[in-house]
Amino acid sequence: MSQVLDHLDAARQAAARHAWREAYASYTETEESALGPDDFERFAESAWWTGRLDDAIRLRERAYNGYSASGDALGAARMALTLAWDQEGRGAFAVAGGWLASAERLLEGQPESAEHGRLLLTHALTALFAEGDLERAESTFHLAFELARRVGDRDIEILALSGKGRARIKAGRVEEGLALLDEATTSAVSGGLRPHATGLVYCITISSCRDLGDYRRAAEWTEAANRWCDQLDVTGFPGACRIHRAEVLRLRGDWPAAEAQAQAACDELHDFDRNITAGGHYEIAEIRRRRGDFAGAEEAYRTTNELGHDPQPGLALLRLAEGKVDAAVAGITRTLQDTEDPLARMRRLPAQVEIAIAAGDLKTARRALGELEGIVDSYKIGERRAVALDATINVAAGQLQLAEKDWEGAAASLQRARDEWRDVGAPYETAQARMLLGVAHRRLGDEHGSTVELEGALAAFERLGARLDEGRAKELLGKVEARRTFLFTDIVDSTRLLETLGDDKWKRLLARHDELVRERIVDSGGEVVKKTGDGFFASFDAPKAAIDAAVAIQRALAAEIVAPDVRIGAHAGAAFRTGAESTDYGGQGVHVAARIGAAAGGGEILVSTETLDGVGGTFRVSEPRTEELKGIEQPVEVVAIDWR
């Protein structure tokens, strides 16, 4: 018996010191028949803090039954409220609702107590996060705050203050809300709260600062929260702190450490809180997407979705990076249709701008940018936008201005974005702005300024391991080969036609020819690289698009009453960007395509056979023939496309 009492006494002392691992070990050595409801409550708490949620729930149920049997309504209500939170965190909402109803029944007619304050907090949090009723949330938090002061419960008082601050921020009363959060979090730092209340206050403050783009304040409180987490040496709830740490590390460019922290958070949380765990997997997906690890990102986004969290806008941006523009448009459109909260929309709108531009829908991009600016302006800190949010707006504006060929406007917007992201201390976002700024400088004819920005962006992408962005920067600098399909058109016997028709008729005929050819290239998804005398040089992402354009060109010219004969050649191969504005291409693939075009006859579409690999039987072709092409060492096998 004395040994049992020794273990029980050691367990109680360890729990009082919040030495949860020690407490759990000592309680485990104690016969449960020797435990009263208060011991089951402490035993459950030690199980919860050491990552044993199922044990914690079982022990809290034992404590609930013990308190109920002894007629301790407040103790039973306290356990019912705690179990409601446990079950809601793991997504068992019906069970959570049952425990909440039990708590309400038990508290009816009881004198004011801390348990009444916890009940009010629960209702206030539901109004704030689940229902979006900000007015009711703030008024209920205020009731909890006043009640906590009357009954002398510091935890509930500070949690209510924190919740009221969060509600005011969501309502657009940013400065008032931040002042309340700073006050609440200072109380948490001082050590005057119990561990669970401290953790909740940290989470509310950090997530609020992050939503507002106030990353400096978020980072400061994250460092404080993680010092507290590390001192606890526990498992479970601190996983939320590790996710916040991962977000800060990602922003600062330490991606390996960020992913490790996010993974550790998911491992610690397990099913303690499905929503927070989902946030950890989303953070992992974002890091992998930036690295170009599409398969890994896909897996993490899928897990995020399975845990009940929206994987947007990251998943839509992944689809865009994969070249699946329609899927990206559908994803970002759907999530915005389902999202009413302005702060949540603010996180999605920059992606809609980028995706809409890629889809050629500049009207939607402009509308999304306007909405983004309006939301950011409604959440200003004082009279100024948060630096990170202003940088986000400037990047989106710069992207749109590039698409609209407003080179000067784009350069101004992107320079501001570069400087702002640099002030925030976000190397990846800074490099993205620098790469876009390099494009704007190039369009303005400032090749030196362009190279400076592109080289700076490339160095950052290489250091971060952002492979896709690194490749794009290298391509813009002419340092990397890209596989494209190139198409050359040329009018046959143009000199003879000029002599026959005369200058005026030839100019009209040539203008009509240029219009038809250019339209068919663009309509097929191609890029007109440049005019080449009486013809065009165009680039396409895929062979089929190039051949579709060639067929459309020949058919359009054949439908004209008078039109010149045109020869067309196409070839898929490696090339790199060249020229003063990097709008031209150079390399072996371009040379082969040009030579094939020169070998074609009037009205003929000539394509290298290797270009048709993977295209399938879409086009009827002639028997292959071998051409000796000027300047090309090896003969090239070609076929003619039957476009008629």
C-alpha positions in Angstrom: 0.0 0.0 0.0 2.8 2.4 0.8 4.3 1.8 -2.6 1.0 2.7 -4.2 0.8 5.9 -2.1 4.4 6.8 -3.0 3.6 6.5 -6.8 0.4 8.4 -6.3 2.1 11.2 -4.4 4.9 11.4 -7.0 2.3 11.6 -9.8 0.5 14.4 -8.1 3.7 16.4 -7.4 4.8 15.9 -11.0 1.5 17.1 -12.3 1.6 20.2 -10.1 5.0 21.0 -11.7 3.6 20.3 -15.2 6.2 17.6 -15.5 3.8 15.5 -17.6 6.0 12.7 -18.7 7.0 12.0 -15.1 3.4 12.4 -14.0 2.2 9.9 -16.6 4.8 7.3 -15.7 4.0 7.6 -12.0 0.2 7.4 -12.6 0.8 4.3 -14.8 2.5 2.6 -11.8 -0.5 3.3 -9.6 -3.6 1.0 -9.4 -6.5 2.9 -11.0 -8.7 1.6 -8.2 -6.7 4.0 -5.9 -7.5 7.0 -8.0 -10.3 9.5 -7.4 -11.9 11.8 -10.1 -9.3 14.5 -9.6 -6.5 12.0 -10.1 -8.1 10.7 -13.3 -8.3 14.3 -14.4 -4.6 14.9 -13.8 -3.7 11.5 -15.3 -5.7 12.4 -18.4 -3.9 15.7 -18.6 -0.5 14.0 -18.5 -1.6 11.5 -21.2 -2.8 14.4 -23.4 0.5 16.4 -23.1 2.5 13.3 -23.9 0.7 12.5 -27.1 -1.7 9.8 -25.9 -5.1 11.2 -26.9 -7.1 8.0 -26.7 -5.8 7.4 -23.2 -6.6 11.0 -22.3 -10.2 10.7 -23.5 -10.7 7.4 -21.7 -9.3 8.9 -18.5 -11.4 12.0 -18.8 -14.5 9.9 -19.2 -13.5 8.1 -16.0 -13.1 11.5 -14.3 -16.5 12.6 -15.6 -18.1 9.5 -14.3 -16.4 9.9 -10.9 -17.4 13.6 -10.6 -21.0 12.8 -11.6 -21.2 9.9 -9.1 -20.0 12.1 -6.3 -22.4 14.9 -7.2 -19.6 17.3 -8.3 -21.5 19.1 -11.1 -18.7 21.6 -11.8 -16.1 18.9 -12.1 -18.3 16.8 -14.4 -19.0 19.9 -16.5 -15.3 20.7 -16.7 -14.6 17.2 -18.0 -17.6 17.4 -20.4 -16.2 20.7 -21.9 -12.7 19.3 -22.2 -14.0 16.1 -23.9 -16.1 18.3 -26.3 -12.9 20.1 -27.3 -11.0 16.8 -27.7 -13.7 15.3 -30.0 -14.1 18.5 -32.0 -10.4 18.6 -32.6 -10.4 15.1 -34.1 -13.5 15.9 -36.3 -16.1 14.0 -34.2 -18.5 16.9 -34.2 -21.7 14.9 -33.2 -19.9 13.5 -30.2 -18.5 16.9 -29.3 -22.0 18.3 -29.5 -23.2 15.7 -27.1 -20.5 16.5 -24.5 -21.2 20.2 -24.9 -24.9 19.6 -24.2 -24.0 17.7 -21.1 -21.9 20.5 -19.8 -24.7 23.0 -20.4 -27.2 20.8 -18.5 -24.8 20.3 -15.6 -24.1 24.1 -15.3 -27.8 25.1 -15.2 -28.6 26.7 -11.9 -25.1 26.5 -10.6 -23.3 29.6 -9.1 -21.0 31.4 -11.4 -17.7 29.5 -11.9 -14.7 29.1 -14.2 -16.7 26.4 -16.0 -19.3 28.9 -17.0 -16.5 31.0 -18.5 -15.2 28.0 -20.5 -18.7 27.4 -21.8 -18.9 31.0 -22.9 -15.5 30.7 -24.6 -16.7 27.6 -26.5 -19.8 29.4 -27.8 -17.7 32.5 -28.7 -15.1 30.4 -30.6 -18.0 28.7 -32.5 -19.5 32.0 -33.5 -16.0 33.3 -34.6 -14.7 30.4 -36.6 -17.6 28.2 -37.5 -20.4 30.7 -38.0 -18.5 33.9 -38.9 -20.8 35.9 -36.6 -18.3 38.5 -35.5 -20.6 40.6 -33.5 -21.9 37.7 -31.4 -18.4 36.3 -31.0 -17.1 39.6 -29.6 -20.0 40.1 -27.3 -19.7 36.5 -26.0 -16.0 36.9 -25.5 -16.7 40.0 -23.5 -19.2 38.1 -21.3 -16.5 35.5 -20.7 -14.0 38.2 -19.9 -16.2 39.9 -17.3 -17.2 36.6 -15.7 -13.6 35.4 -15.5 -12.7 38.6 -13.6 -15.6 38.0 -11.2 -14.6 34.4 -10.4 -10.8 35.1 -10.6 -9.8 32.8 -13.4 -6.8 34.4 -15.2 -6.7 31.7 -18.0 -10.3 32.4 -19.2 -9.8 36.2 -18.8 -6.8 36.2 -21.1 -8.3 33.7 -23.6 -11.4 35.9 -23.8 -9.2 39.0 -24.4 -7.3 37.1 -27.1 -10.6 36.0 -28.8 -12.0 39.5 -28.7 -8.8 40.8 -30.4 -9.1 38.2 -33.1 -12.8 39.1 -33.7 -12.0 42.8 -34.0 -9.2 42.0 -36.5 -11.6 39.9 -38.6 -14.1 42.8 -38.5 -11.5 45.2 -39.8 -10.7 47.0 -36.5 -7.1 46.0 -36.9 -5.3 48.3 -34.5 -7.7 47.7 -31.7 -7.5 43.9 -32.2 -3.7 43.9 -32.3 -3.5 45.9 -29.1 -5.7 43.3 -27.4 -3.6 40.4 -28.8 -0.3 42.0 -27.7 -1.7 42.5 -24.2 -3.0 38.9 -24.0 0.3 37.4 -25.4 2.4 39.4 -23.0 0.4 37.8 -20.2 1.2 34.4 -21.7 4.9 35.2 -21.9 5.0 36.3 -18.3 4.1 32.7 -17.2 0.9 33.6 -15.4 -1.2 31.1 -17.4 -1.6 27.4 -17.4 0.1 25.6 -20.4 -3.1 25.0 -22.5 -4.2 28.6 -22.2 -0.7 29.8 -23.1 -0.6 27.7 -26.2 -4.0 28.9 -27.4 -3.1 32.6 -26.9 0.1 32.1 -28.9 -1.7 30.4 -31.7 -4.4 33.1 -32.0 -1.9 35.9 -32.0 0.5 34.4 -34.5 -2.3 33.3 -37.0 -3.8 36.8 -36.8 -0.5 38.5 -37.5 0.1 36.1 -40.4 -3.3 36.8 -41.9 -2.6 40.5 -41.8 0.8 40.1 -43.5 2.5 41.4 -40.4 5.3 38.8 -40.6 7.7 40.6 -38.4 5.3 40.6 -35.4 4.3 37.0 -36.3 8.0 36.0 -36.3 8.6 37.7 -32.9 5.7 35.9 -31.2 6.6 32.6 -32.9 10.1 32.7 -31.4 8.6 33.3 -28.0 6.1 30.5 -28.4 8.7 28.1 -29.5 10.9 28.9 -26.6 7.9 28.0 -24.4 7.2 24.8 -26.4 10.8 23.6 -26.1 10.8 24.2 -22.3 7.7 22.0 -21.9 9.2 18.9 -23.5 5.8 17.5 -24.4 4.0 16.1 -27.4 0.7 17.0 -29.0 -0.4 20.6 -28.7 3.1 22.1 -29.3 2.8 20.8 -32.9 0.8 23.9 -33.6 3.8 26.0 -32.5 6.1 24.0 -34.8 3.8 24.7 -37.8 4.1 28.5 -37.1 7.9 28.0 -36.9 7.8 26.2 -40.2 6.0 29.1 -41.8 8.6 31.5 -40.6 11.4 29.3 -41.7 9.9 28.9 -45.2 9.5 32.7 -45.5 13.1 33.2 -44.5 14.2 30.7 -47.1 15.3 27.8 -44.9 13.2 25.2 -46.6 14.8 22.0 -45.3 14.3 23.1 -41.7 10.8 24.3 -42.5 9.7 21.0 -43.9 11.3 19.2 -41.0 9.4 21.4 -38.5 6.1 20.9 -40.3 6.6 17.1 -40.5 7.4 17.1 -36.8 4.3 19.0 -36.1 2.1 16.5 -38.0 3.8 13.6 -36.2 3.2 15.3 -32.8 -0.4 16.3 -33.5 -1.6 13.0 -35.0 -5.4 13.3 -34.6 -5.3 15.9 -31.7 -6.6 18.5 -34.1 -7.3 17.6 -37.7 -7.5 21.2 -38.9 -4.0 22.1 -37.5 -2.6 18.8 -38.8 -4.0 19.6 -42.2 -2.3 23.0 -42.0 1.0 21.2 -41.4 0.6 19.0 -44.5 -0.4 22.1 -46.5 2.8 23.8 -45.4 4.8 20.7 -46.5 3.0 20.8 -49.9 3.9 24.5 -50.4 7.6 23.9 -49.7 7.6 20.9 -52.2 5.8 22.9 -54.9 8.4 25.7 -54.7 11.1 23.1 -55.0 9.5 21.6 -58.1 8.7 18.3 -56.3 5.3 17.9 -58.0 4.6 14.3 -56.9 5.5 15.1 -53.3 3.4 18.3 -53.3 0.5 16.4 -54.8 0.6 13.8 -52.0 0.7 16.5 -49.3 -2.1 18.5 -50.8 -4.2 15.3 -51.0 -3.6 14.6 -47.3 -4.6 18.2 -46.6 -7.8 17.6 -48.4 -8.5 14.3 -46.7 -8.1 16.0 -43.3 -10.9 18.4 -44.3 -8.8 21.5 -45.1 -9.0 23.3 -48.5 -5.7 22.7 -50.4 -6.1 25.9 -52.3 -4.6 28.1 -53.6 -1.6 25.9 -53.6 -3.1 23.1 -55.5 -4.3 25.4 -58.3 -0.8 26.9 -58.6 0.6 23.3 -58.8 -1.7 22.6 -61.7 -0.6 25.8 -63.4 3.1 24.8 -62.9 2.2 21.4 -64.5 0.8 23.3 -67.5 -2.8 22.3 -66.7 -4.2 25.8 -67.1 -7.9 24.8 -67.3 -7.6 22.7 -64.1 -5.9 25.6 -62.4 -8.7 28.0 -63.5 -11.4 25.6 -62.3 -9.7 25.0 -58.9 -9.1 28.7 -58.0 -12.6 29.7 -59.3 -14.3 27.0 -57.2 -12.5 27.9 -54.0 -13.2 31.6 -54.4 -16.9 30.8 -55.0 -16.9 28.8 -51.7 -15.0 31.4 -49.7 -16.7 34.4 -48.1 -14.2 35.4 -45.4 -12.2 38.4 -46.7 -9.0 37.3 -45.0 -9.3 33.8 -46.7 -10.1 35.4 -50.0 -7.1 37.6 -49.7 -4.9 34.5 -49.6 -6.4 33.2 -52.8 -6.8 36.2 -55.0 -3.0 36.6 -55.9 -3.2 33.1 -57.3 -6.3 34.0 -59.4 -4.4 36.9 -60.9 -1.5 34.7 -62.0 -3.7 31.9 -63.3 -6.1 34.2 -65.1 -3.1 35.9 -66.9 -1.9 32.4 -67.9 -5.3 31.7 -69.3 -5.4 34.9 -71.3 -8.3 36.2 -69.2 -7.0 39.7 -68.3 -10.5 40.9 -67.3 -10.7 38.4 -64.5 -7.1 39.1 -63.5 -7.9 42.8 -63.3 -11.1 42.2 -61.2 -9.2 39.9 -58.8 -6.4 42.5 -58.4 -9.0 45.2 -57.6 -10.7 43.0 -55.0 -7.3 42.1 -53.5 -6.5 45.8 -53.1 -9.8 46.6 -51.6 -9.5 43.8 -48.9 -5.9 44.8 -48.1 -6.9 48.4 -47.7 -9.7 47.4 -45.3 -7.1 45.7 -43.0 -4.5 48.4 -42.9 -2.3 48.7 -39.8 -2.7 52.3 -39.0 -2.7 54.3 -42.3 -0.4 51.8 -44.1 -0.7 48.5 -45.7 1.4 45.7 -44.2 4.6 45.6 -46.2 4.2 41.9 -47.2 0.6 42.5 -48.4 1.6 45.7 -50.4 4.4 43.6 -52.0 1.9 40.9 -52.9 -0.3 43.6 -54.6 2.7 45.0 -56.5 3.7 41.6 -57.8 0.2 40.9 -59.0 0.0 44.4 -60.6 3.3 43.9 -62.2 2.3 40.6 -63.7 -0.9 42.1 -65.1 1.0 45.1 -66.5 3.5 42.8 -68.2 0.6 41.0 -69.8 -0.9 44.3 -70.9 2.5 45.5 -72.3 2.7 48.4 -69.9 6.4 48.0 -69.5 7.0 51.2 -67.5 4.2 50.5 -65.1 5.3 46.9 -64.6 8.9 48.0 -63.9 7.7 50.5 -61.2 5.4 47.9 -59.5 7.9 45.1 -59.5 10.7 47.3 -58.2 8.5 48.2 -55.3 7.7 44.6 -54.7 11.3 43.6 -54.8 12.3 46.2 -52.2 9.3 45.4 -50.0 9.9 41.6 -50.0 13.6 42.3 -49.3 12.6 44.4 -46.3 10.4 41.5 -45.0 13.3 39.2 -45.3 11.7 36.8 -47.8 14.4 35.6 -50.3 12.1 33.5 -52.5 9.4 36.2 -53.0 12.2 38.7 -53.5 13.7 36.6 -56.3 10.4 36.1 -58.0 9.9 39.9 -58.1 13.4 40.3 -59.4 12.9 37.8 -62.2 9.7 39.6 -63.3 11.5 42.9 -63.0 14.2 41.6 -65.2 11.6 40.9 -67.9 10.2 44.4 -67.6 13.6 46.0 -67.9 14.3 43.9 -71.0 11.1 45.0 -72.6 12.2 48.6 -72.0 15.5 48.0 -73.7 17.6 48.1 -70.5 19.5 44.8 -71.1 22.1 45.6 -68.4 19.4 46.3 -65.7 17.6 43.1 -66.8 20.7 41.0 -66.5 21.4 42.3 -63.0 17.9 41.4 -61.8 17.9 38.0 -63.5 21.3 37.1 -62.2 20.3 38.0 -58.7 17.1 36.0 -59.0 19.0 33.0 -60.3 21.5 33.0 -57.5 18.6 33.0 -55.0 16.7 30.3 -56.7 19.9 28.1 -56.9 20.5 28.7 -53.2 16.9 27.8 -52.2 16.6 24.8 -54.5 13.7 26.3 -56.4 14.3 24.2 -59.6 11.5 25.5 -61.8 12.2 29.1 -61.1 15.9 28.5 -61.5 15.2 27.0 -65.0 13.0 29.9 -66.0 15.7 32.4 -64.9 18.4 30.5 -66.8 16.2 30.5 -69.9 15.7 34.2 -69.7 19.4 34.6 -69.4 20.0 32.3 -72.4 21.8 29.8 -70.1 19.6 26.8 -70.5 18.2 24.9 -73.4 14.5 24.4 -73.7 12.7 21.9 -76.0 10.2 23.7 -78.2 8.6 23.1 -81.6 9.7 25.7 -84.2 7.9 26.6 -87.4 9.1 28.6 -90.4 6.9 29.9 -93.2 8.1 31.5 -96.4 6.4 32.8 -99.6 7.6 30.9 -102.7 8.8 33.1 -105.6 8.0 36.4 -103.9 10.3 38.3 -106.3 8.4 37.1 -109.3 5.1 37.9 -107.7 6.3 41.4 -106.9 7.2 42.0 -110.5 3.9 40.6 -111.8 1.6 42.4 -109.4 3.4 45.7 -108.9 4.2 47.5 -105.6 0.6 48.5 -104.5 -1.1 45.1 -105.2 1.9 43.2 -103.7 1.7 45.3 -100.5 -2.0 44.6 -100.1 -1.5 40.9 -100.8 1.4 40.7 -98.4 -0.6 42.5 -95.7 -3.4 40.0 -96.1 -0.9 37.1 -96.0 0.7 38.4 -92.8 -2.7 38.8 -91.1 -3.8 35.3 -92.0 -0.6 33.6 -91.0 -0.2 35.5 -87.7 -3.8 34.8 -86.6 -3.4 31.1 -87.3 -0.2 30.9 -85.3 -1.7 32.7 -82.3 -5.0 30.8 -82.5 -3.1 27.5 -82.2 -1.3 28.7 -79.1 2.0 29.7 -80.7 4.3 32.6 -80.2 5.3 34.7 -83.2 9.0 35.1 -82.6 9.6 37.4 -85.5 9.1 38.2 -89.2 11.7 36.6 -91.5 11.5 38.6 -94.8 8.3 37.3 -96.4 7.6 34.7 -93.8 7.3 34.0 -90.0 9.3 32.3 -87.3 7.1 30.9 -84.6 7.5 28.8 -81.5 5.1 26.3 -79.9 4.9 24.3 -76.7 4.0 21.1 -78.5 4.4 19.6 -82.0 0.7 19.1 -82.5 0.0 22.8 -82.0 2.6 23.7 -84.5 1.2 21.3 -87.1 -2.3 22.5 -86.4 -1.1 26.0 -87.1 0.6 25.0 -90.4 -2.5 23.2 -91.6 -4.7 26.2 -90.7 -2.3 28.5 -92.6 -2.4 26.5 -95.8 -6.2 26.1 -95.7 -6.7 29.8 -95.0 -4.5 30.9 -97.9 -6.2 28.3 -100.2 -9.5 29.9 -99.4 -8.4 33.3 -100.7 -9.2 34.4 -104.2 -5.6 35.4 -104.7 -2.8 34.3 -102.4 0.8 33.4 -102.6 2.1 29.8 -102.3 3.8 29.3 -99.0 6.3 26.7 -97.8 6.3 25.6 -94.2 8.8 23.6 -92.1 8.6 22.4 -88.5 10.9 20.7 -86.1 10.9 20.0 -82.3 14.3 20.4 -80.7 16.4 22.1 -78.1 17.0 25.9 -78.2 17.7 28.8 -75.9 16.4 32.4 -75.6 18.6 35.0 -77.3 18.4 38.6 -78.5 18.4 42.0 -76.9 15.0 41.3 -75.3 15.3 37.5 -75.1 12.3 37.2 -77.4 14.3 35.3 -80.0 15.6 31.7 -80.0 18.9 30.2 -81.0 20.4 26.7 -81.1 20.4 23.5 -83.1 16.6 23.0 -83.0 16.0 26.4 -84.6 18.5 25.8 -87.4 17.0 22.4 -88.3 13.5 23.9 -88.5 14.7 26.7 -90.7 16.5 24.3 -93.1 13.4 22.0 -93.3 11.3 25.0 -94.1 13.7 26.0 -96.9 13.5 22.4 -98.3 9.7 22.4 -98.6 8.0 23.1 -101.9 5.2 25.6 -102.5 2.0 24.7 -100.6 3.9 22.0 -98.7 4.2 21.4 -94.9 7.4 19.5 -94.2 8.1 18.1 -90.7 10.9 16.0 -89.3 9.7 12.5 -88.5 11.1 12.8 -84.9 8.8 15.7 -84.3 5.8 13.5 -84.9 6.8 11.0 -82.2 4.0 10.9 -79.7 1.6 12.9 -81.9 -0.1 9.7 -83.0 -2.1 9.3 -86.2 -3.7 12.7 -86.1 -2.3 13.8 -89.4 -2.0 12.0 -92.8 1.6 12.1 -94.0 3.6 11.1 -97.0 6.2 8.4 -97.1 9.4 9.6 -95.3 12.2 11.0 -97.3 15.7 12.0 -96.3 16.9 15.6 -96.8 20.5 16.8 -96.7 20.2 20.2 -95.0 22.6 23.0 -95.3 24.8 23.4 -92.2 23.4 20.2 -90.6 25.9 17.3 -90.4 23.5 14.4 -90.5 20.7 13.9 -93.0 17.2 14.5 -91.6 14.2 12.3 -92.3 11.1 14.3 -93.1 7.5 13.8 -94.1 4.9 16.0 -95.8 1.6 16.7 -94.0 -1.4 16.2 -96.2 -3.4 19.3 -95.3 -6.0 19.1 -98.1 
